[in-house]
Protein backbone atom coordinates (compact mmCIF):
# COMPACT_ATOMS: atom_id res chain seq x y z
CA UNK A 1 0.00 0.00 0.00
CA UNK A 2 1.48 3.36 -0.98
CA UNK A 3 1.52 6.37 1.32
CA UNK A 4 -1.48 8.09 -0.27
CA UNK A 5 -3.69 5.00 -0.07
CA UNK A 6 -2.63 4.39 3.52
CA UNK A 7 -3.38 8.00 4.43
CA UNK A 8 -6.87 7.75 2.96
CA UNK A 9 -7.51 4.45 4.73
CA UNK A 10 -6.41 5.74 8.10
CA UNK A 11 -8.45 8.91 7.72
CA UNK A 12 -11.52 6.76 7.13
CA UNK A 13 -10.73 4.77 10.26
CA UNK A 14 -10.07 7.92 12.28
CA UNK A 15 -13.44 9.32 11.27
CA UNK A 16 -14.91 6.17 12.85
CA UNK A 17 -13.21 7.02 16.16
CA UNK A 18 -10.24 4.73 15.43
CA UNK A 19 -12.32 1.60 15.89
CA UNK A 20 -10.58 -1.50 14.56
CA UNK A 21 -13.88 -3.38 14.35
CA UNK A 22 -14.50 -1.98 10.88
CA UNK A 23 -11.07 -3.14 9.68
CA UNK A 24 -11.00 -6.65 8.25
CA UNK A 25 -7.32 -7.32 8.95
CA UNK A 26 -5.91 -4.73 11.38
CA UNK A 27 -2.54 -6.45 11.74
CA UNK A 28 -2.01 -6.44 7.98
CA UNK A 29 -2.76 -2.72 8.01
CA UNK A 30 -0.29 -2.36 10.89
CA UNK A 31 2.43 -3.86 8.70
CA UNK A 32 1.72 -1.20 6.08
CA UNK A 33 1.92 1.44 8.82
CA UNK A 34 5.33 0.12 9.82
CA UNK A 35 6.50 0.60 6.23
CA UNK A 36 5.54 4.26 6.36
CA UNK A 37 6.19 5.03 10.04
CA UNK A 38 9.00 7.40 9.06
CA UNK A 39 7.04 9.33 6.45
CA UNK A 40 8.13 12.99 6.19
CA UNK A 41 4.41 13.81 6.01
CA UNK A 42 3.59 14.78 9.62
CA UNK A 43 -0.12 14.08 9.20
CA UNK A 44 0.46 10.52 8.00
CA UNK A 45 3.31 9.80 10.41
CA UNK A 46 2.12 11.43 13.62
CA UNK A 47 -1.61 12.12 13.48
CA UNK A 48 -2.58 8.95 11.63
CA UNK A 49 0.01 6.15 11.95
CA UNK A 50 1.22 6.83 15.48
CA UNK A 51 -2.18 7.75 16.92
CA UNK A 52 -3.73 4.65 15.34
CA UNK A 53 -0.98 2.43 16.71
CA UNK A 54 -1.21 3.88 20.22
CA UNK A 55 -5.00 3.63 20.24
CA UNK A 56 -5.21 0.09 18.90
CA UNK A 57 -2.44 -1.20 21.15
CA UNK A 58 -4.22 0.29 24.13
CA UNK A 59 -7.53 -1.21 23.03
CA UNK A 60 -6.05 -4.70 22.80
CA UNK A 61 -6.57 -5.00 19.05
CA UNK A 62 -3.36 -6.97 18.55
CA UNK A 63 -2.58 -10.39 19.99
CA UNK A 64 0.47 -10.89 22.17
CA UNK A 65 2.24 -12.59 19.27
CA UNK A 66 1.44 -9.67 16.99
CA UNK A 67 2.64 -7.16 19.59
CA UNK A 68 5.89 -9.11 19.91
CA UNK A 69 6.35 -9.01 16.14
CA UNK A 70 5.65 -5.28 15.98
CA UNK A 71 8.12 -4.77 18.81
CA UNK A 72 10.82 -6.72 16.99
CA UNK A 73 10.23 -4.64 13.85
CA UNK A 74 10.38 -1.36 15.76
CA UNK A 75 13.74 -2.37 17.22
CA UNK A 76 15.34 -3.67 14.03
CA UNK A 77 17.96 -2.04 11.82
CA UNK A 78 15.36 -0.89 9.29
CA UNK A 79 13.45 1.07 11.92
CA UNK A 80 15.17 2.09 15.17
CA UNK A 81 18.58 2.16 13.50
CA UNK A 82 17.55 3.29 10.02
CA UNK A 83 20.19 5.84 8.95
CA UNK A 84 21.57 6.05 12.49
CA UNK A 85 24.25 8.73 12.76
CA UNK A 86 22.73 10.95 10.09
CA UNK A 87 21.81 14.52 10.91
CA UNK A 88 19.28 16.72 9.20
CA UNK A 89 17.82 13.94 7.03
CA UNK A 90 14.36 12.41 6.96
CA UNK A 91 15.66 9.10 8.32
CA UNK A 92 15.25 10.54 11.83
CA UNK A 93 11.49 10.18 11.60
CA UNK A 94 11.70 6.42 11.13
CA UNK A 95 13.93 6.12 14.18
CA UNK A 96 12.01 8.41 16.50
CA UNK A 97 8.56 7.10 15.72
CA UNK A 98 9.77 3.52 15.96
CA UNK A 99 11.09 4.17 19.47
CA UNK A 100 7.77 5.81 20.32
CA UNK A 101 6.01 2.47 19.80
CA UNK A 102 7.79 1.04 22.84
CA UNK A 103 5.77 2.88 25.54
CA UNK A 104 2.32 1.60 24.53
CA UNK A 105 3.62 -1.95 24.05
CA UNK A 106 5.42 -1.89 27.40
CA UNK A 107 2.29 -0.48 29.01
CA UNK A 108 0.32 -3.51 27.81
CA UNK A 109 3.04 -5.76 29.21
CA UNK A 110 2.65 -4.15 32.64
CA UNK A 111 -1.08 -4.79 32.61
CA UNK A 112 -0.89 -8.37 31.35
CA UNK A 113 2.73 -9.56 31.16
CA UNK A 114 3.66 -11.31 27.94
CA UNK A 115 7.29 -10.27 27.45
CA UNK A 116 9.98 -12.56 28.80
CA UNK A 117 13.13 -11.43 30.59
CA UNK A 118 15.07 -12.03 27.39
CA UNK A 119 12.71 -9.70 25.50
CA UNK A 120 13.20 -6.93 28.04
CA UNK A 121 16.96 -7.39 27.85
CA UNK A 122 16.85 -6.97 24.08
CA UNK A 123 14.78 -3.79 24.42
CA UNK A 124 17.23 -2.49 27.01
CA UNK A 125 20.26 -3.18 24.81
CA UNK A 126 18.73 -1.69 21.66
CA UNK A 127 17.37 1.37 23.46
CA UNK A 128 20.58 2.24 25.30
CA UNK A 129 22.56 1.74 22.08
CA UNK A 130 20.14 3.98 20.22
CA UNK A 131 20.41 6.75 22.83
CA UNK A 132 24.18 6.67 22.58
CA UNK A 133 24.27 6.77 18.77
CA UNK A 134 21.41 9.08 17.79
CA UNK A 135 22.93 12.33 16.47
CA UNK A 136 19.84 14.11 15.15
CA UNK A 137 18.31 15.90 18.13
CA UNK A 138 16.01 18.28 16.31
CA UNK A 139 12.75 18.94 18.10
CA UNK A 140 10.27 20.36 15.62
CA UNK A 141 11.59 20.08 12.06
CA UNK A 142 9.90 22.93 10.20
CA UNK A 143 7.07 21.71 7.94
CA UNK A 144 7.86 18.02 8.56
CA UNK A 145 6.77 18.12 12.18
CA UNK A 146 8.17 16.47 15.26
CA UNK A 147 11.41 14.50 15.21
CA UNK A 148 12.08 14.80 18.96
CA UNK A 149 14.55 11.94 19.43
CA UNK A 150 15.61 12.80 23.01
CA UNK A 151 12.00 13.13 24.19
CA UNK A 152 10.69 10.03 22.42
CA UNK A 153 13.59 7.91 23.64
CA UNK A 154 13.13 9.23 27.18
CA UNK A 155 9.48 8.19 27.04
CA UNK A 156 10.61 4.67 26.14
CA UNK A 157 13.14 4.67 29.00
CA UNK A 158 10.43 5.75 31.42
CA UNK A 159 8.27 2.76 30.51
CA UNK A 160 11.13 0.28 30.33
CA UNK A 161 12.40 1.30 33.77
CA UNK A 162 9.13 0.09 35.29
CA UNK A 163 9.72 -3.49 34.19
CA UNK A 164 10.38 -5.84 37.12
CA UNK A 165 13.19 -7.33 35.05
CA UNK A 166 15.09 -4.03 35.20
CA UNK A 167 17.41 -4.37 38.16
CA UNK A 168 20.16 -2.15 39.53
CA UNK A 169 22.78 -2.61 36.78
CA UNK A 170 20.25 -2.22 33.98
CA UNK A 171 18.72 0.91 35.54
CA UNK A 172 22.16 2.43 35.94
CA UNK A 173 22.89 1.77 32.27
CA UNK A 174 19.67 3.56 31.35
CA UNK A 175 20.75 6.58 33.40
CA UNK A 176 24.13 6.71 31.71
CA UNK A 177 22.52 6.39 28.28
CA UNK A 178 20.34 9.40 29.10
CA UNK A 179 23.49 11.30 30.07
CA UNK A 180 24.45 11.44 26.40
CA UNK A 181 21.29 13.40 25.65
CA UNK A 182 21.32 15.55 28.79
CA UNK A 183 24.83 16.76 27.93
CA UNK A 184 23.99 17.54 24.30
CA UNK A 185 26.19 20.33 22.97
CA UNK A 186 25.03 20.84 19.36
CA UNK A 187 21.78 22.62 20.25
CA UNK A 188 19.90 24.18 23.14
CA UNK A 189 16.75 22.21 23.88
CA UNK A 190 13.58 24.29 23.51
CA UNK A 191 10.86 21.65 23.10
CA UNK A 192 10.46 20.27 26.64
CA UNK A 193 13.18 17.68 26.22
CA UNK A 194 14.31 18.45 29.78
CA UNK A 195 10.91 17.52 31.20
CA UNK A 196 10.60 14.28 29.28
CA UNK A 197 14.10 13.19 30.30
CA UNK A 198 13.47 14.25 33.91
CA UNK A 199 10.33 12.10 34.04
CA UNK A 200 12.38 9.10 32.90
CA UNK A 201 15.04 9.77 35.54
CA UNK A 202 12.41 10.11 38.29
CA UNK A 203 10.93 6.76 37.29
CA UNK A 204 14.36 5.12 37.45
CA UNK A 205 15.09 6.65 40.85
CA UNK A 206 11.66 5.72 42.19
CA UNK A 207 12.54 2.05 41.81
CA UNK A 208 14.95 2.74 44.72
CA UNK A 209 17.36 0.04 43.56
CA UNK A 210 20.37 2.27 42.99
CA UNK A 211 22.97 2.77 45.69
CA UNK A 212 23.88 6.23 46.93
CA UNK A 213 27.27 5.96 45.24
CA UNK A 214 25.59 5.08 41.94
CA UNK A 215 23.52 8.22 42.06
CA UNK A 216 26.37 10.46 43.19
CA UNK A 217 28.62 9.17 40.42
CA UNK A 218 25.90 9.73 37.87
CA UNK A 219 25.48 13.38 38.90
CA UNK A 220 29.24 13.78 38.63
CA UNK A 221 29.07 12.48 35.06
CA UNK A 222 26.79 15.40 34.12
CA UNK A 223 29.48 17.99 34.88
CA UNK A 224 30.09 19.92 31.62
CA UNK A 225 33.55 20.91 32.79
CA UNK A 226 34.66 17.33 32.25
CA UNK A 227 33.40 17.26 28.65
CA UNK A 228 35.02 20.31 27.05
CA UNK A 229 37.82 18.65 25.06
CA UNK A 230 37.49 19.39 21.36
CA UNK A 231 34.39 21.55 21.80
CA UNK A 232 33.95 25.17 20.83
CA UNK A 233 32.90 27.86 23.28
CA UNK A 234 29.41 27.79 21.76
CA UNK A 235 29.12 24.02 22.22
CA UNK A 236 30.32 24.25 25.82
CA UNK A 237 27.80 27.01 26.52
CA UNK A 238 24.96 25.03 24.96
CA UNK A 239 25.86 21.90 26.89
CA UNK A 240 26.10 23.83 30.16
CA UNK A 241 22.67 25.36 29.59
CA UNK A 242 21.10 21.99 28.74
CA UNK A 243 22.53 20.43 31.89
CA UNK A 244 21.50 23.32 34.12
CA UNK A 245 17.92 23.39 32.80
CA UNK A 246 17.67 19.62 33.21
CA UNK A 247 18.87 19.79 36.83
CA UNK A 248 16.41 22.57 37.64
CA UNK A 249 13.57 20.63 36.01
CA UNK A 250 14.50 17.46 37.87
CA UNK A 251 14.59 19.35 41.17
CA UNK A 252 11.11 20.76 40.60
CA UNK A 253 9.82 17.32 39.64
CA UNK A 254 10.92 15.82 42.98
CA UNK A 255 10.60 18.84 45.27
CA UNK A 256 7.82 17.23 47.34
CA UNK A 257 9.01 13.61 47.15
CA UNK A 258 9.88 12.31 50.61
CA UNK A 259 10.45 8.64 49.79
CA UNK A 260 13.98 7.39 49.33
CA UNK A 261 16.16 8.28 47.52
CA UNK A 262 14.65 11.68 46.72
CA UNK A 263 15.74 13.77 49.75
CA UNK A 264 19.35 12.84 49.04
CA UNK A 265 18.86 13.44 45.32
CA UNK A 266 17.67 16.99 45.98
CA UNK A 267 20.89 17.67 47.88
CA UNK A 268 22.94 16.25 45.02
CA UNK A 269 21.11 18.45 42.51
CA UNK A 270 21.79 21.58 44.58
CA UNK A 271 25.45 20.62 44.88
CA UNK A 272 25.65 20.11 41.11
CA UNK A 273 24.02 23.48 40.45
CA UNK A 274 26.37 25.23 42.85
CA UNK A 275 29.35 23.83 40.92
CA UNK A 276 28.03 25.51 37.81
C-alpha positions in Angstrom: 0.0 0.0 0.0 1.5 3.4 -1.0 1.5 6.4 1.3 -1.5 8.1 -0.3 -3.7 5.0 -0.1 -2.6 4.4 3.5 -3.4 8.0 4.4 -6.9 7.8 3.0 -7.5 4.4 4.7 -6.4 5.7 8.1 -8.4 8.9 7.7 -11.5 6.8 7.1 -10.7 4.8 10.3 -10.1 7.9 12.3 -13.4 9.3 11.3 -14.9 6.2 12.8 -13.2 7.0 16.2 -10.2 4.7 15.4 -12.3 1.6 15.9 -10.6 -1.5 14.6 -13.9 -3.4 14.4 -14.5 -2.0 10.9 -11.1 -3.1 9.7 -11.0 -6.6 8.2 -7.3 -7.3 8.9 -5.9 -4.7 11.4 -2.5 -6.4 11.7 -2.0 -6.4 8.0 -2.8 -2.7 8.0 -0.3 -2.4 10.9 2.4 -3.9 8.7 1.7 -1.2 6.1 1.9 1.4 8.8 5.3 0.1 9.8 6.5 0.6 6.2 5.5 4.3 6.4 6.2 5.0 10.0 9.0 7.4 9.1 7.0 9.3 6.5 8.1 13.0 6.2 4.4 13.8 6.0 3.6 14.8 9.6 -0.1 14.1 9.2 0.5 10.5 8.0 3.3 9.8 10.4 2.1 11.4 13.6 -1.6 12.1 13.5 -2.6 8.9 11.6 0.0 6.2 11.9 1.2 6.8 15.5 -2.2 7.8 16.9 -3.7 4.7 15.3 -1.0 2.4 16.7 -1.2 3.9 20.2 -5.0 3.6 20.2 -5.2 0.1 18.9 -2.4 -1.2 21.1 -4.2 0.3 24.1 -7.5 -1.2 23.0 -6.0 -4.7 22.8 -6.6 -5.0 19.0 -3.4 -7.0 18.6 -2.6 -10.4 20.0 0.5 -10.9 22.2 2.2 -12.6 19.3 1.4 -9.7 17.0 2.6 -7.2 19.6 5.9 -9.1 19.9 6.4 -9.0 16.1 5.7 -5.3 16.0 8.1 -4.8 18.8 10.8 -6.7 17.0 10.2 -4.6 13.9 10.4 -1.4 15.8 13.7 -2.4 17.2 15.3 -3.7 14.0 18.0 -2.0 11.8 15.4 -0.9 9.3 13.5 1.1 11.9 15.2 2.1 15.2 18.6 2.2 13.5 17.5 3.3 10.0 20.2 5.8 9.0 21.6 6.1 12.5 24.2 8.7 12.8 22.7 10.9 10.1 21.8 14.5 10.9 19.3 16.7 9.2 17.8 13.9 7.0 14.4 12.4 7.0 15.7 9.1 8.3 15.3 10.5 11.8 11.5 10.2 11.6 11.7 6.4 11.1 13.9 6.1 14.2 12.0 8.4 16.5 8.6 7.1 15.7 9.8 3.5 16.0 11.1 4.2 19.5 7.8 5.8 20.3 6.0 2.5 19.8 7.8 1.0 22.8 5.8 2.9 25.5 2.3 1.6 24.5 3.6 -2.0 24.0 5.4 -1.9 27.4 2.3 -0.5 29.0 0.3 -3.5 27.8 3.0 -5.8 29.2 2.7 -4.2 32.6 -1.1 -4.8 32.6 -0.9 -8.4 31.3 2.7 -9.6 31.2 3.7 -11.3 27.9 7.3 -10.3 27.5 10.0 -12.6 28.8 13.1 -11.4 30.6 15.1 -12.0 27.4 12.7 -9.7 25.5 13.2 -6.9 28.0 17.0 -7.4 27.9 16.9 -7.0 24.1 14.8 -3.8 24.4 17.2 -2.5 27.0 20.3 -3.2 24.8 18.7 -1.7 21.7 17.4 1.4 23.5 20.6 2.2 25.3 22.6 1.7 22.1 20.1 4.0 20.2 20.4 6.8 22.8 24.2 6.7 22.6 24.3 6.8 18.8 21.4 9.1 17.8 22.9 12.3 16.5 19.8 14.1 15.1 18.3 15.9 18.1 16.0 18.3 16.3 12.7 18.9 18.1 10.3 20.4 15.6 11.6 20.1 12.1 9.9 22.9 10.2 7.1 21.7 7.9 7.9 18.0 8.6 6.8 18.1 12.2 8.2 16.5 15.3 11.4 14.5 15.2 12.1 14.8 19.0 14.5 11.9 19.4 15.6 12.8 23.0 12.0 13.1 24.2 10.7 10.0 22.4 13.6 7.9 23.6 13.1 9.2 27.2 9.5 8.2 27.0 10.6 4.7 26.1 13.1 4.7 29.0 10.4 5.8 31.4 8.3 2.8 30.5 11.1 0.3 30.3 12.4 1.3 33.8 9.1 0.1 35.3 9.7 -3.5 34.2 10.4 -5.8 37.1 13.2 -7.3 35.1 15.1 -4.0 35.2 17.4 -4.4 38.2 20.2 -2.2 39.5 22.8 -2.6 36.8 20.2 -2.2 34.0 18.7 0.9 35.5 22.2 2.4 35.9 22.9 1.8 32.3 19.7 3.6 31.3 20.8 6.6 33.4 24.1 6.7 31.7 22.5 6.4 28.3 20.3 9.4 29.1 23.5 11.3 30.1 24.4 11.4 26.4 21.3 13.4 25.6 21.3 15.5 28.8 24.8 16.8 27.9 24.0 17.5 24.3 26.2 20.3 23.0 25.0 20.8 19.4 21.8 22.6 20.3 19.9 24.2 23.1 16.8 22.2 23.9 13.6 24.3 23.5 10.9 21.6 23.1 10.5 20.3 26.6 13.2 17.7 26.2 14.3 18.4 29.8 10.9 17.5 31.2 10.6 14.3 29.3 14.1 13.2 30.3 13.5 14.2 33.9 10.3 12.1 34.0 12.4 9.1 32.9 15.0 9.8 35.5 12.4 10.1 38.3 10.9 6.8 37.3 14.4 5.1 37.4 15.1 6.6 40.9 11.7 5.7 42.2 12.5 2.0 41.8 15.0 2.7 44.7 17.4 0.0 43.6 20.4 2.3 43.0 23.0 2.8 45.7 23.9 6.2 46.9 27.3 6.0 45.2 25.6 5.1 41.9 23.5 8.2 42.1 26.4 10.5 43.2 28.6 9.2 40.4 25.9 9.7 37.9 25.5 13.4 38.9 29.2 13.8 38.6 29.1 12.5 35.1 26.8 15.4 34.1 29.5 18.0 34.9 30.1 19.9 31.6 33.5 20.9 32.8 34.7 17.3 32.3 33.4 17.3 28.6 35.0 20.3 27.1 37.8 18.7 25.1 37.5 19.4 21.4 34.4 21.5 21.8 34.0 25.2 20.8 32.9 27.9 23.3 29.4 27.8 21.8 29.1 24.0 22.2 30.3 24.3 25.8 27.8 27.0 26.5 25.0 25.0 25.0 25.9 21.9 26.9 26.1 23.8 30.2 22.7 25.4 29.6 21.1 22.0 28.7 22.5 20.4 31.9 21.5 23.3 34.1 17.9 23.4 32.8 17.7 19.6 33.2 18.9 19.8 36.8 16.4 22.6 37.6 13.6 20.6 36.0 14.5 17.5 37.9 14.6 19.4 41.2 11.1 20.8 40.6 9.8 17.3 39.6 10.9 15.8 43.0 10.6 18.8 45.3 7.8 17.2 47.3 9.0 13.6 47.1 9.9 12.3 50.6 10.4 8.6 49.8 14.0 7.4 49.3 16.2 8.3 47.5 14.7 11.7 46.7 15.7 13.8 49.8 19.4 12.8 49.0 18.9 13.4 45.3 17.7 17.0 46.0 20.9 17.7 47.9 22.9 16.3 45.0 21.1 18.5 42.5 21.8 21.6 44.6 25.5 20.6 44.9 25.7 20.1 41.1 24.0 23.5 40.4 26.4 25.2 42.9 29.4 23.8 40.9 28.0 25.5 37.8 
